[in-house]
Amino acid sequence: MRILSARVVHARRDNRTRKVEAIVRLMAESGPGGGIMRVDVAVAAPGRAPGAARLRERLLAAAKLAFAAAPSAYRARRAA
């Protein structure tokens, strides 16, 4: 499986927990000749993490890791 692109399609800050919750859209290739699929992954990350990567990068990395760990847990749609 290869991740071709990742982007944040929706994000919101939860002031109570001080986390940012986001929906990240991944475009992934399932394998050679397997076609391209689109998957939306919900993730959360602390709003502030001193010394860590930027928030956007942390959200994208969390989504990629979650999808790579359990791709069958997400409903994939064929990309047009």
ZIWOBEL-V877345 format. One record per backbone hydrogen bond with DSSP energy under -1.0 kcal/mol. CO is the residue of the C=O (numbers start at 1). NH is the residue of the N-H. If there is no record, write none. Layout:
((CO	NH) (CO	NH))
This chain:
((2	29) (5	27) (7	25) (10	23) (12	21) (14	18) (14	19) (18	47) (19	14) (20	45) (21	12) (22	43) (23	9) (23	10) (24	41) (25	7) (26	39) (27	4) (27	5) (28	37) (29	2) (31	34) (35	30) (36	79) (37	28) (38	77) (39	26) (41	24) (43	22) (45	20) (49	52) (54	58) (55	59) (56	60) (57	61) (58	62) (59	63) (60	64) (61	65) (62	66) (63	67) (64	68) (65	69) (66	70) (70	73) (71	74) (77	38))
